[in-house]
Amino acid sequence: MARKFPCKDVIALDLTPPTTSRLPNLSFLKANAEETWRFEKSFGFIHGRMLTSGIHDWPRLLHQCFENLKPGGWLELLDICHPFNAISNVEEEPSQFLRWGHVAERCWFHNGLDYRATKKHIKRLEALGFVDIQETEHRWPLGPWADGDTDKQIGNLTLRNFVTFLKMAGKDIVTKDSILSDQEAQNLVNAALEDLTENGLTKKFYLTIKIHKARKPHSNDQSKEN
């Protein structure tokens, strides 16, 4: 974004951001998006990506986005929406990968994380006063089963990232709140990894990604409609 718009100042906020920037118009800020925002200026554009794993209070976050946008400014959110899915009939052919996803969602819910929050975005954005609200849905394949070079590339990258994620955090996630024992969790993760990597081309697993865009109205937008 900073490279594409060199005349605009871009602030990237994260819990563990890089310490330096190679672009003069890009700065990094170490901060928690759930805490009170204290920016001196309003923004013309706010982008949030893959926030579901860390946001416990979506109404507050969206409210802060609205308050910190300039009139006419845009909010864009890209995030995953549960459950994980497969094109094949997994009711006839049970999937350990999908089972891991259901157990993980239970654990996340117990810890205040809503992995279906994207299904509530439109109503929440409307309630805040956003206009021109748009929602698009995409399937990110897990593996190279999709048609087209671009989708195959996305599938390979998504699969690689998810396998790494499962190996690093899969067990810890499903042992929180004693949902599963250590051994049960490790067995499930191993089975999920095998299912994902060995059966991906036949079961055709994918992640549902939703993108929401919404504009903060100008003060005279309402009068124009009337």
C-alpha positions in Angstrom: 0.0 0.0 0.0 2.8 2.5 0.9 4.7 1.6 -2.2 1.6 2.0 -4.4 0.7 5.4 -2.9 4.1 7.1 -2.1 2.4 10.4 -1.4 0.3 8.9 1.4 1.4 8.2 4.9 0.8 4.6 6.0 0.8 3.3 9.6 1.0 -0.5 10.1 -0.1 -1.6 13.5 0.7 -5.0 15.0 1.6 -6.7 18.3 5.1 -7.6 16.9 5.8 -5.3 14.0 9.1 -4.9 12.2 11.4 -2.4 13.8 12.4 -0.5 10.6 10.8 0.5 7.3 12.5 0.8 3.9 9.8 3.2 2.7 9.8 6.9 3.9 6.0 7.0 4.0 5.6 3.7 6.0 5.8 3.5 9.8 5.2 0.6 12.1 3.5 0.9 15.5 3.5 -1.7 18.2 0.0 -1.8 19.7 -3.0 -3.9 20.4 -6.0 -3.0 18.2 -8.4 -3.9 21.0 -7.0 -1.1 23.2 -8.2 2.5 22.9 -6.9 4.1 19.7 -5.2 7.4 20.3 -4.2 8.6 16.8 -3.8 12.4 16.3 -5.4 12.3 12.8 -8.2 10.5 11.1 -7.6 8.0 8.3 -8.9 7.9 4.8 -8.6 4.1 4.7 -8.4 1.4 7.3 -7.5 -2.2 6.4 -7.7 -5.2 8.8 -6.6 -8.7 7.8 -7.0 -12.0 9.6 -8.0 -10.4 12.9 -10.4 -13.2 14.1 -7.7 -14.9 16.0 -7.1 -11.9 18.3 -10.3 -9.9 18.5 -12.6 -10.5 21.6 -14.9 -7.5 21.1 -15.8 -6.9 17.5 -18.4 -4.2 18.2 -15.8 -2.1 19.9 -13.2 -2.6 17.2 -15.6 -1.6 14.5 -16.7 1.4 16.5 -13.1 2.5 16.8 -12.7 2.1 13.0 -15.7 4.3 12.4 -14.6 7.0 14.8 -11.1 7.1 13.4 -12.1 7.3 9.7 -12.5 10.6 7.9 -16.0 11.3 6.4 -15.9 9.5 3.1 -13.1 7.1 4.3 -13.3 3.4 3.7 -12.9 0.3 6.0 -11.8 -3.0 4.5 -11.7 -6.3 6.4 -10.4 -9.6 5.1 -10.9 -12.6 7.4 -11.5 -16.3 7.6 -15.0 -17.6 8.3 -15.5 -21.0 10.0 -16.2 -23.9 9.6 -13.5 -25.3 7.4 -15.0 -27.0 4.4 -14.5 -29.7 1.7 -16.1 -30.1 -1.7 -16.4 -33.8 -1.3 -19.1 -35.4 0.7 -17.4 -35.6 4.1 -20.6 -37.0 5.8 -20.0 -40.2 3.9 -16.2 -39.9 4.3 -15.4 -38.4 7.7 -12.5 -36.0 7.9 -10.1 -35.7 10.8 -9.0 -32.3 9.5 -12.5 -30.9 9.7 -12.9 -32.5 13.1 -9.9 -30.7 14.3 -11.4 -27.5 13.0 -14.7 -28.1 15.0 -12.7 -28.9 18.2 -10.5 -25.8 17.7 -13.5 -23.6 17.3 -15.0 -24.8 20.6 -11.7 -23.9 22.3 -11.5 -20.5 20.6 -15.1 -19.8 21.7 -14.3 -20.6 25.3 -11.6 -18.0 25.1 -13.8 -15.3 23.7 -12.9 -15.6 20.0 -15.7 -15.8 17.5 -14.5 -17.4 14.2 -17.9 -16.8 12.6 -17.8 -13.0 13.3 -17.7 -12.2 9.6 -21.3 -13.4 9.3 -22.3 -10.6 11.7 -20.2 -7.8 10.0 -22.9 -6.4 7.8 -25.4 -5.8 10.6 -22.8 -4.4 12.9 -21.5 -2.0 10.1 -25.0 -0.9 9.3 -25.8 -0.2 13.0 -22.7 2.0 13.3 -23.8 4.1 10.3 -21.5 2.8 7.6 -22.9 3.0 4.0 -22.0 1.4 0.7 -21.4 -1.9 2.5 -20.1 -4.7 0.3 -19.4 -8.4 1.0 -17.5 -10.8 -1.2 -16.7 -14.4 -0.5 -13.8 -16.4 -1.7 -12.6 -20.0 -1.4 -8.9 -20.5 -0.7 -8.1 -24.0 -1.7 -5.9 -26.0 0.7 -3.6 -27.7 -1.9 -3.3 -27.6 -5.7 -6.6 -29.2 -6.5 -8.3 -26.1 -8.0 -8.3 -25.2 -11.6 -6.1 -22.4 -12.9 -2.5 -21.5 -12.2 -3.4 -18.7 -9.7 -5.7 -20.9 -7.7 -3.1 -23.7 -7.7 -0.5 -21.2 -6.4 -2.9 -20.0 -3.7 -3.7 -23.6 -2.8 0.0 -24.5 -2.4 0.8 -21.4 -0.3 -2.3 -21.9 1.9 -1.6 -25.6 2.5 2.0 -24.9 3.4 1.0 -22.2 5.8 -1.7 -24.3 7.4 0.5 -27.4 7.8 3.1 -25.2 9.6 0.3 -23.7 11.8 -1.0 -27.2 12.7 2.4 -28.5 13.6 3.3 -25.4 15.7 0.0 -24.7 17.4 -2.5 -27.4 16.6 -2.0 -29.4 19.8 -1.9 -26.4 22.2 -5.2 -25.0 20.8 -7.2 -28.1 21.4 -5.8 -28.8 24.9 -7.0 -25.4 26.2 -9.7 -25.6 28.9 -9.1 -29.4 29.0 -11.2 -30.0 25.9 -8.8 -32.8 25.0 -6.0 -34.5 26.9 -2.4 -34.1 25.6 -2.4 -37.5 24.0 -5.9 -37.1 22.4 -4.8 -33.7 21.1 -1.6 -35.0 19.5 -3.5 -38.0 18.0 -6.0 -35.6 16.5 -3.4 -33.2 15.1 -1.5 -36.1 13.5 -4.7 -37.5 12.0 -5.6 -34.0 10.7 -2.2 -33.5 9.1 -2.4 -36.8 7.4 -5.9 -36.1 6.2 -5.0 -32.7 4.9 -1.8 -33.8 3.1 -2.8 -37.2 1.9 -6.5 -36.7 1.0 -6.5 -33.1 0.0 -6.7 -33.8 -3.7 -9.7 -36.0 -3.4 -11.6 -34.2 -0.5 -10.7 -30.8 -1.8 -10.5 -28.8 1.5 -10.8 -25.0 1.4 -11.0 -22.0 3.7 -13.9 -19.5 3.3 -12.6 -16.0 3.2 -14.9 -13.0 3.4 -14.0 -9.4 2.4 -16.1 -6.5 3.7 -15.9 -2.9 2.5 -17.8 0.0 4.0 -17.7 3.8 3.8 -18.1 6.3 6.5 -20.7 8.8 5.2 -20.2 12.5 4.7 -22.4 14.6 6.8 -24.5 15.6 3.8 -25.0 12.0 2.5 -28.3 11.6 4.3 -29.6 14.9 3.0 -28.7 13.9 -0.6 -30.8 10.7 -0.2 -33.8 12.8 1.0 
